[in-house]
């Protein structure tokens, strides 16, 4: 049977399986790194306030630290699923703000509404809260390939704007830690690829 193995397909499948196993191991390594990061982030809300970062990415030592930002004017509103301080769920309204003629702008999570068609009347001003990151809609493949755009800083308002409910304060539980699940997926894909190829070889090999 070894002599009848197709060389090129076997090499391609073997390389793919090795890559998937490597990605699984990499995710396990990332899990250990993320756990140390979560320990740091969990202590950040109790630390003194710092200046709001102007540019991404947000380093772990600043994530969920108290801060403030000035919204010169609201350019656009968008809504995402979110959770209020009272535990209810709804739509988190995020203001995209201008900060000057040449400023980088700032994102402000301003509060929670029950519906996605609310019309907040807040036009801007000084806002205090915690340093967070914009919602992550990047694909897994872009993050694995290192081509994902860094998430922009976002101020999570400590007090909501008029007409909205207060946001739940940020905690370390808000930071995703799915590396173990991702590792399991890659190992599963590697096993499935190997099994499918072995079954294909078995069907291809003529019986004596």
C-alpha positions, -999 to +999 in steps of 0.1 A: +000+000+000+029+024+008+041+020-028+007+029-042+004+061-022+000+091-044+030+112-036+017+148-043-018+145-027-002+128+003+023+156+008-004+182+004-027+166+030+002+160+054+013+196+051-023+208+057-026+185+088+007+198+102-003+234+097-036+228+115-018+211+144+006+240+145-023+265+147-038+245+175-006+246+195-003+283+188-038+289+202-028+270+234+002+293+237-021+323+232-044+310+259-016+312+285-007+347+274-044+358+275-048+345+311-020+367+323-035+397+304-069+391+320-053+392+355-039+426+346-072+439+331-092+428+361-073+451+383-073+481+360-107+497+369-096+503+404-064+522+393-061+560+389-075+577+358-052+581+328-052+601+296-074+586+268-053+569+241-056+587+208-046+558+185-050+520+185-042+494+197-052+497+233-024+481+255-036+458+282-023+481+309-048+508+298-078+486+290-107+494+314-087+522+332-108+552+341-104+581+317-122+609+299-126+622+264-140+653+247-165+648+218-164+680+198-195+669+179-213+636+170-207+627+134-226+594+134-245+571+157-244+533+154-259+505+176-246+472+188-260+445+212-251+455+247-259+451+284-271+478+308-260+483+344-292+468+357-285+435+339-310+440+311-300+436+274-306+460+246-288+481+220-256+499+229-253+533+212-219+543+200-212+579+190-185+585+164-172+619+174-150+645+158-122+659+180-109+686+157-101+695+121-072+670+121-079+650+152-082+612+151-118+613+164-131+593+193-157+566+199-180+569+229-203+541+241-230+564+254-257+541+268-283+514+262-317+516+245-344+490+242-347+494+204-322+499+175-340+529+162-335+553+192-324+588+184-301+601+211-301+639+213-266+642+227-245+664+205-211+661+222-192+673+252-169+660+279-175+624+289-160+603+317-158+566+319-135+537+311-112+529+283-125+501+261-122+490+225-147+492+196-168+461+188-147+434+171-161+424+138-127+411+123-126+377+108-107+349+125-086+344+094-075+380+093-064+378+129-045+345+124-028+360+093-018+391+112-036+414+088-064+425+111-067+462+117-062+471+154-093+479+173-098+516+180-101+529+216-136+536+228-147+554+259-173+534+279-194+562+295-198+561+332-230+581+330-254+577+300-265+605+278-301+617+281-326+591+270-304+561+274-298+537+303-263+534+319-239+508+305-227+479+326-192+487+339-165+467+321-150+436+336-124+411+326-153+388+316-159+411+287-125+402+271-130+370+250-107+341+259-117+315+232-082+302+226-089+267+241-120+263+219-100+275+188-072+250+196-098+222+199-113+232+165-079+231+147-070+197+162-105+185+152-100+197+116-066+180+115-081+147+126-110+149+102-087+158+073-065+128+081-095+104+085-111+116+052-078+111+033-073+076+048-108+066+038-102+080+003-071+059+000-088+028+013-115+032-014-090+039-040-068+008-032-080-022-052-087-053-031-067-085-040 
